Amino acid sequence: MSRPIIAILRGLRPSEALDITAALIESGIDRIEVPLNSPEPLKSISLMVDRFGDQAQIGAGTVLSVEQVNDVAAAGGRLIVSPDANTDVIGRSKALGLASYPGVMTPTEAFSALRAGANGLKIFPASLIGPAGLKAMRAVLPREVPVFAVGGAGADNFGEWIKAGADGFGIGTALFTPGLSAGEVEDRAKTIVAAYDAQTEG
């Protein structure tokens, strides 16, 4: 079962990429982004895609330019996540057949991103909008559009966000920080997956 949880591996190094990815997949998380401000992110993405590309949707986060989209595609990435809603980035992602999840905070940004072809929306930072803000936005957004809450959403409040209309989540430091072992990441991932499943089962 593929859960709408995106692992944000900021600070990941190529030397640990495969072990961390294996731990995430084993725990039930198969959507993974390596932010481009990590050490050698394209190398990590390439390694991860070569080994796990048939088991997970792997790509990049903090994608800010068309050139970066091209680089991620060349590395084999299939997922483009951004902190902003740059329509050029969205358009290039779609032209290359990549999934595009831009960051938005307002209905204006959300609809601009959707008109540009975004596959879904990343509410970021979710902590500033809150579930009440998302609920208000959800009233006008197309129901079929997947909305991910990122930054302020986690295992302790999944239920609140889901009730407000969140379809999925991006999880960063609660899941991975530089220096954690694959085993530690796996333990955290299992906790997050269990918390998500508890809110969505039945």
C-alpha positions as CSV (number, residue, x, y, z in Angstrom):
1,M,0.0,0.0,0.0
2,S,1.4,3.4,-1.0
3,R,0.7,6.0,1.6
4,P,0.6,9.7,0.8
5,I,3.6,10.4,3.0
6,I,6.6,12.1,1.4
7,A,9.9,11.6,3.3
8,I,12.0,14.8,3.2
9,L,15.6,13.8,3.5
10,R,17.3,17.2,3.9
11,G,21.0,16.8,4.5
12,L,21.2,13.2,3.1
13,R,24.6,12.1,1.8
14,P,25.1,9.7,-1.1
15,S,27.0,7.3,1.2
16,E,23.9,6.7,3.3
17,A,21.2,7.2,0.6
18,L,20.7,3.5,-0.1
19,D,20.4,2.3,3.5
20,I,18.0,5.1,4.4
21,T,15.9,4.5,1.3
22,A,15.7,0.8,2.1
23,A,14.6,1.5,5.7
24,L,11.9,3.9,4.5
25,I,10.5,1.4,2.0
26,E,10.6,-1.4,4.5
27,S,8.6,0.8,6.9
28,G,5.9,1.7,4.4
29,I,7.0,5.0,3.0
30,D,7.6,4.9,-0.8
31,R,7.6,8.6,-1.7
32,I,11.0,10.2,-1.1
33,E,12.5,13.6,-1.9
34,V,16.1,14.7,-1.5
35,P,16.2,18.5,-1.2
36,L,18.6,20.1,-3.6
37,N,20.4,21.9,-0.7
38,S,21.7,18.6,0.5
39,P,25.2,17.3,-0.1
40,E,25.5,16.0,-3.7
41,P,21.7,15.6,-4.0
42,L,21.7,14.5,-7.7
43,K,24.2,11.7,-6.9
44,S,22.0,10.5,-4.1
45,I,18.9,10.6,-6.3
46,S,20.7,8.7,-9.1
47,L,21.8,6.0,-6.7
48,M,18.4,5.7,-5.1
49,V,16.6,5.5,-8.5
50,D,19.0,2.9,-9.8
51,R,18.3,0.6,-6.8
52,F,14.8,1.4,-5.8
53,G,13.2,3.2,-8.8
54,D,10.7,0.3,-9.3
55,Q,9.7,0.4,-5.6
56,A,9.4,4.1,-4.8
57,Q,8.7,7.5,-6.3
58,I,12.0,9.3,-5.8
59,G,12.9,12.9,-6.7
60,A,14.0,16.2,-5.4
61,G,12.8,18.9,-3.0
62,T,13.6,22.7,-2.9
63,V,13.5,22.8,-6.7
64,L,13.6,26.4,-7.7
65,S,14.5,26.6,-11.4
66,V,13.9,25.0,-14.7
67,E,17.5,24.1,-14.9
68,Q,17.2,22.2,-11.6
69,V,14.2,20.3,-13.0
70,N,16.3,19.3,-16.0
71,D,19.1,18.1,-13.7
72,V,16.7,16.0,-11.5
73,A,15.1,14.4,-14.6
74,A,18.6,13.6,-15.9
75,A,19.4,11.9,-12.6
76,G,16.2,9.7,-13.0
77,G,14.1,11.5,-10.5
78,R,10.3,11.4,-11.0
79,L,9.1,13.8,-8.3
80,I,9.6,17.6,-8.1
81,V,8.7,19.3,-4.9
82,S,9.2,23.1,-4.4
83,P,8.7,25.6,-1.5
84,D,7.0,28.0,-4.0
85,A,4.7,28.0,-6.9
86,N,6.9,28.8,-9.9
87,T,4.8,28.2,-13.0
88,D,7.9,27.7,-15.1
89,V,9.1,24.9,-12.8
90,I,5.7,23.3,-12.8
91,G,5.5,23.5,-16.6
92,R,8.9,22.1,-17.2
93,S,8.2,19.3,-14.7
94,K,5.1,18.3,-16.6
95,A,6.7,18.6,-20.0
96,L,9.3,16.0,-18.8
97,G,6.6,13.7,-17.3
98,L,7.5,14.4,-13.7
99,A,5.1,14.8,-10.8
100,S,4.9,18.4,-9.6
101,Y,4.1,19.4,-6.1
102,P,4.6,23.2,-5.6
103,G,4.3,25.0,-2.3
104,V,1.4,27.3,-1.8
105,M,-0.1,29.3,1.1
106,T,-3.1,31.1,-0.5
107,P,-6.0,30.2,-2.9
108,T,-4.4,32.5,-5.5
109,E,-1.2,30.6,-5.4
110,A,-3.0,27.3,-5.4
111,F,-5.1,28.0,-8.5
112,S,-2.1,29.5,-10.3
113,A,-0.2,26.3,-9.7
114,L,-3.1,24.1,-10.8
115,R,-3.6,26.1,-14.0
116,A,0.1,25.5,-14.7
117,G,-0.4,21.7,-14.4
118,A,0.6,20.8,-10.8
119,N,-0.3,17.3,-9.8
120,G,-1.0,18.3,-6.3
121,L,-0.3,21.1,-3.7
122,K,2.1,21.4,-0.9
123,I,0.6,23.6,1.9
124,F,3.8,25.2,3.2
125,P,4.5,26.1,5.9
126,A,1.5,24.3,7.2
127,S,2.1,25.6,10.7
128,L,1.3,29.2,9.6
129,I,-1.9,28.2,7.9
130,G,-3.2,25.7,10.4
131,P,-6.0,23.2,9.9
132,A,-8.5,26.0,10.0
133,G,-6.8,27.7,7.1
134,L,-6.6,24.5,5.1
135,K,-10.3,23.8,5.8
136,A,-11.2,27.2,4.3
137,M,-9.0,26.6,1.3
138,R,-10.4,23.1,0.8
139,A,-13.9,24.6,0.4
140,V,-12.8,26.1,-2.9
141,L,-10.2,23.8,-4.2
142,P,-11.1,20.9,-6.5
143,R,-11.8,17.8,-4.4
144,E,-9.7,15.6,-6.7
145,V,-6.5,17.7,-6.1
146,P,-4.2,16.0,-3.6
147,V,-3.2,18.4,-0.8
148,F,-0.1,17.7,1.3
149,A,0.5,19.5,4.6
150,V,4.2,20.2,5.2
151,G,5.8,21.9,8.1
152,G,3.9,21.5,11.3
153,A,2.0,18.3,10.5
154,G,3.1,15.1,12.1
155,A,2.2,11.9,14.0
156,D,0.7,13.8,16.9
157,N,-1.8,15.8,14.8
158,F,-2.5,13.8,11.6
159,G,-6.1,13.4,12.5
160,E,-6.7,17.1,12.9
161,W,-5.2,17.8,9.5
162,I,-7.0,15.0,7.8
163,K,-10.3,16.3,9.1
164,A,-9.4,19.7,7.7
165,G,-8.9,18.2,4.2
166,A,-5.3,17.1,4.0
167,D,-4.7,14.1,1.8
168,G,-1.1,13.5,2.7
169,F,2.0,14.8,4.5
170,G,5.6,15.7,3.9
171,I,7.7,14.7,6.9
172,G,11.2,16.1,7.4
173,T,13.1,16.4,10.7
174,A,10.6,14.1,12.5
175,L,11.8,11.4,10.2
176,F,15.4,12.2,9.2
177,T,18.1,14.4,10.3
178,P,21.8,14.1,9.3
179,G,23.6,11.6,11.5
180,L,20.7,9.3,12.2
181,S,21.3,5.6,11.4
182,A,19.1,3.6,9.0
183,G,17.8,1.8,12.0
184,E,16.8,5.0,13.8
185,V,15.1,6.3,10.6
186,E,13.3,3.0,10.3
187,D,12.0,3.3,13.9
188,R,10.8,6.8,13.2
189,A,9.2,5.8,9.9
190,K,7.3,3.0,11.5
191,T,5.9,5.3,14.2
192,I,4.8,7.8,11.6
193,V,3.2,5.1,9.4
194,A,1.4,3.6,12.4
195,A,0.0,7.1,13.4
196,Y,-1.2,7.7,9.8
197,D,-2.8,4.3,9.5
198,A,-4.6,4.7,12.8
199,Q,-6.3,7.9,11.5
200,T,-7.2,6.5,8.1
201,E,-8.2,2.8,8.6
202,G,-11.8,2.1,8.2
